[in-house]
Amino acid sequence: MSLLSVEGLGIAFGGLKAVDDVSFSVNPGEIVSVIGPNGAGKTTLFNMISGVYMPRSGRVRLNGEDVTGYAPHLLARRGMSRTFQNLQIFQNMTVLENAIAGFHLREKGSVFADLFGLPGSRRRSRDARTGARELLARVGLANAAELEAGSLSYGALKRLEIARALALDTKVLLLDEPAAGCNAVETEEIDHLIAEVAASGVAILLVEHDMKMVMRISNHIVVLDHGVKIAEGEPGAVSRDPNVIAAYLGTKTEEPSHAHG
């Protein structure tokens, strides 16, 4: 069974169909990328899957459960995490504190226990700290744990955001332009990290403008144009598809514009 199944999703704004009847699935350990020209509906699609927008039509299933329109925090508790185009990092907190913050949604203790520092609360705090350090090691930031997050490079901050998303016992990870703003070295580090996360069995759905990165790491690609799926398949086949080439006509197919879709 697919971990994430998108079935006929659609939404309109002011009578204009932003996304229309899009379907695909993501299996455990698979990297699926959604690409398309500017304004193709990629971010809108992400927003429907992750509970930011309520679809007008269609279904989102997470591990077989219909979760269409569920709020992001409810999806997180079921194993779906998302990163955003713009960093959602607490710049004035340490790297470790940022990672620990990702564990809070998993906690089921009472406010009373936390307020009075009862044993259950202290145990959860220890577990979160231990888990956060393990995640930082996983994303190559173990040595930066006590640094202020704002002092990190942009690429390191992107990896920190992925670490925090993984704190939620993630089964499906949605990455919204994880390499945007990164230099070539930082992009390669994120490439390797995404591949390692997928290898652990996490299903990854990716929106990314860096076509070289997409072609390098994706198992499967979904192409949108004006909200409609125009192609789907393995990277090699998609890159040769006449519909895809036509959709990107007027831009460099290798490097589409970095404006948000």
C-alpha positions as CSV (number, residue, x, y, z in Angstrom):
1,M,0.0,0.0,0.0
2,S,1.2,3.5,-0.8
3,L,2.0,5.7,2.2
4,L,0.6,8.7,0.5
5,S,-2.2,8.6,-2.1
6,V,-3.5,11.7,-3.9
7,E,-6.8,11.0,-5.7
8,G,-8.3,13.5,-8.1
9,L,-7.4,16.6,-6.1
10,G,-8.8,19.9,-7.3
11,I,-9.3,23.5,-6.1
12,A,-10.4,26.8,-7.6
13,F,-9.9,30.4,-6.6
14,G,-12.4,32.9,-7.9
15,G,-13.6,30.5,-10.5
16,L,-10.1,29.8,-11.8
17,K,-9.0,26.1,-11.4
18,A,-5.6,26.2,-9.7
19,V,-5.3,22.4,-9.6
20,D,-7.6,20.1,-11.5
21,D,-8.0,16.3,-11.0
22,V,-4.4,15.5,-10.0
23,S,-3.6,11.9,-8.8
24,F,-0.4,10.1,-7.9
25,S,1.0,8.0,-5.0
26,V,4.2,7.8,-3.0
27,N,5.5,4.5,-1.6
28,P,7.8,3.9,1.4
29,G,11.4,4.8,0.5
30,E,10.4,6.5,-2.7
31,I,11.3,10.1,-3.8
32,V,8.5,11.6,-5.9
33,S,9.1,15.2,-7.3
34,V,6.4,17.6,-8.5
35,I,7.7,19.9,-11.2
36,G,6.3,22.4,-13.6
37,P,6.6,26.0,-14.9
38,N,5.9,29.0,-12.7
39,G,2.2,29.1,-11.7
40,A,1.7,25.4,-12.5
41,G,0.0,24.8,-9.1
42,K,2.8,23.0,-7.3
43,T,2.6,24.9,-4.0
44,T,-1.2,24.9,-4.1
45,L,-1.1,21.1,-4.5
46,F,1.3,20.9,-1.5
47,N,-1.0,23.1,0.5
48,M,-4.0,20.8,-0.1
49,I,-2.0,17.6,0.8
50,S,-0.6,19.2,4.0
51,G,-3.9,20.6,5.3
52,V,-3.3,24.3,4.6
53,Y,-6.1,24.3,1.9
54,M,-9.3,22.3,1.8
55,P,-9.6,20.6,-1.6
56,R,-12.8,21.3,-3.6
57,S,-12.6,17.8,-5.0
58,G,-10.6,14.6,-4.5
59,R,-9.0,12.7,-1.6
60,V,-5.8,12.5,0.3
61,R,-5.0,9.2,2.0
62,L,-2.2,8.7,4.5
63,N,-1.3,5.1,5.1
64,G,-4.8,4.2,3.8
65,E,-6.7,6.6,6.1
66,D,-8.7,9.4,4.4
67,V,-7.1,12.6,5.8
68,T,-8.5,15.1,3.3
69,G,-8.6,18.6,4.8
70,Y,-7.1,17.5,8.2
71,A,-5.2,20.3,10.0
72,P,-1.4,20.2,9.7
73,H,-1.0,19.3,13.4
74,L,-3.4,16.3,13.0
75,L,-1.5,15.1,10.0
76,A,1.8,15.5,11.9
77,R,0.5,13.2,14.6
78,R,-0.3,10.6,11.9
79,G,3.2,10.8,10.4
80,M,3.1,13.6,7.8
81,S,5.6,16.5,8.1
82,R,6.4,19.4,5.9
83,T,9.1,22.0,5.3
84,F,8.4,25.3,3.7
85,Q,10.0,27.5,1.0
86,N,10.7,30.1,3.7
87,L,12.7,28.9,6.7
88,Q,10.6,28.3,9.8
89,I,13.5,28.3,12.3
90,F,13.8,30.0,15.7
91,Q,16.9,32.1,14.9
92,N,17.6,33.1,18.5
93,M,17.4,29.6,19.9
94,T,20.2,27.0,19.8
95,V,20.3,24.4,17.1
96,L,19.5,21.7,19.8
97,E,16.5,23.7,21.1
98,N,15.1,24.0,17.5
99,A,15.4,20.2,17.1
100,I,13.8,19.6,20.5
101,A,10.8,21.8,19.4
102,G,10.0,19.2,16.8
103,F,9.2,16.6,19.5
104,H,6.5,18.7,21.2
105,L,3.7,17.4,18.9
106,R,4.5,13.8,19.9
107,E,4.2,14.5,23.6
108,K,0.9,13.4,25.2
109,G,1.6,14.6,28.8
110,S,-0.5,17.0,30.7
111,V,0.2,20.7,31.2
112,F,-0.1,20.0,35.0
113,A,2.8,17.5,34.8
114,D,4.9,20.0,32.8
115,L,4.1,22.9,35.1
116,F,5.2,21.1,38.2
117,G,8.1,19.1,36.7
118,L,6.5,15.7,37.5
119,P,8.5,12.6,36.7
120,G,6.7,11.9,33.4
121,S,7.4,15.5,32.2
122,R,11.1,15.2,33.1
123,R,11.3,11.9,31.3
124,R,9.7,13.3,28.2
125,S,12.1,16.2,28.3
126,R,15.1,13.8,28.5
127,D,13.8,11.7,25.7
128,A,13.2,14.7,23.5
129,R,16.8,16.0,24.1
130,T,18.3,12.6,23.4
131,G,16.2,12.2,20.2
132,A,17.1,15.7,19.1
133,R,20.8,15.0,19.4
134,E,20.4,11.8,17.4
135,L,18.6,13.7,14.6
136,L,21.2,16.4,14.6
137,A,23.9,13.7,14.1
138,R,21.8,12.3,11.3
139,V,21.7,15.6,9.4
140,G,25.4,16.4,10.1
141,L,24.8,19.1,12.7
142,A,25.9,17.3,15.9
143,N,28.9,19.7,16.4
144,A,26.6,22.7,16.0
145,A,24.1,21.7,18.8
146,E,24.9,24.5,21.2
147,L,25.3,27.2,18.6
148,E,22.6,29.8,18.0
149,A,20.6,28.8,14.9
150,G,21.0,32.2,13.4
151,S,24.8,31.7,13.1
152,L,24.4,28.7,10.7
153,S,24.8,28.8,7.0
154,Y,21.7,28.8,4.9
155,G,22.3,25.2,3.8
156,A,22.8,24.1,7.4
157,L,19.5,25.8,8.4
158,K,17.7,23.9,5.7
159,R,19.1,20.6,7.1
160,L,18.0,21.7,10.6
161,E,14.5,22.2,9.3
162,I,14.5,18.7,7.9
163,A,15.7,17.4,11.2
164,R,12.9,19.1,13.1
165,A,10.4,17.7,10.6
166,L,11.8,14.2,11.2
167,A,11.2,14.5,14.9
168,L,7.6,13.7,14.4
169,D,8.2,10.0,13.7
170,T,7.7,10.9,10.1
171,K,6.4,8.4,7.6
172,V,5.7,10.9,4.8
173,L,7.9,14.0,4.4
174,L,6.9,16.9,2.1
175,L,9.8,19.1,1.1
176,D,9.0,22.5,-0.4
177,E,12.0,23.7,-2.4
178,P,14.7,22.3,0.1
179,A,17.6,23.5,-2.1
180,A,16.2,27.0,-2.8
181,G,18.9,29.6,-2.0
182,C,21.6,27.0,-1.5
183,N,25.0,27.0,-3.3
184,A,26.2,23.9,-5.1
185,V,27.9,22.3,-2.1
186,E,24.9,22.9,0.2
187,T,22.6,21.4,-2.5
188,E,24.7,18.3,-2.7
189,E,24.6,17.9,1.1
190,I,20.8,18.2,1.0
191,D,20.7,15.7,-2.0
192,H,22.6,13.1,0.1
193,L,20.4,13.8,3.2
194,I,17.1,13.3,1.2
195,A,18.5,10.1,-0.2
196,E,19.4,8.8,3.2
197,V,16.0,9.7,4.7
198,A,14.3,7.9,1.8
199,A,16.6,4.8,2.3
200,S,15.2,4.6,5.9
201,G,11.7,3.9,4.5
202,V,10.3,7.4,4.6
203,A,8.1,8.4,1.6
204,I,9.3,11.8,0.2
205,L,7.3,14.2,-1.9
206,L,9.4,17.1,-3.2
207,V,8.7,20.4,-5.0
208,E,12.0,21.8,-6.3
209,H,13.0,24.2,-9.2
210,D,16.5,22.8,-9.5
211,M,16.0,20.4,-12.4
212,K,19.5,18.8,-12.1
213,M,18.7,17.9,-8.5
214,V,15.3,16.6,-9.4
215,M,16.6,14.4,-12.2
216,R,19.4,13.1,-9.9
217,I,17.5,12.0,-6.9
218,S,13.9,11.3,-8.0
219,N,12.5,7.8,-8.5
220,H,9.3,9.3,-10.1
221,I,8.3,12.7,-11.4
222,V,4.9,14.3,-11.7
223,V,4.7,17.3,-14.1
224,L,2.0,20.0,-13.7
225,D,1.1,22.8,-16.1
226,H,-1.7,25.2,-15.4
227,G,-2.9,22.9,-12.6
228,V,-3.2,19.8,-14.7
229,K,-1.0,16.8,-14.7
230,I,0.6,16.6,-18.1
231,A,3.2,13.9,-17.6
232,E,4.3,11.3,-15.0
233,G,7.1,8.7,-14.9
234,E,10.8,8.0,-14.4
235,P,13.1,11.0,-14.8
236,G,14.5,9.9,-18.2
237,A,11.1,9.5,-19.7
238,V,9.8,12.7,-18.3
239,S,12.7,14.8,-19.5
240,R,12.1,13.6,-23.1
241,D,8.3,14.0,-23.0
242,P,7.1,16.4,-25.7
243,N,4.4,17.9,-23.4
244,V,7.0,18.6,-20.8
245,I,9.4,20.2,-23.3
246,A,6.5,22.4,-24.6
247,A,5.5,23.4,-21.1
248,Y,9.0,24.7,-20.4
249,L,9.4,26.4,-23.8
250,G,10.8,29.8,-23.4
251,T,12.8,28.9,-20.3
252,K,15.9,26.8,-20.0
253,T,14.7,23.3,-19.4
254,E,17.7,22.6,-17.2
255,E,17.1,25.6,-14.9
256,P,13.6,26.9,-14.8
257,S,13.0,30.3,-13.1
258,H,13.2,30.3,-9.3
259,A,9.9,32.2,-8.9
260,H,7.5,30.3,-6.7
261,G,4.9,27.9,-8.3
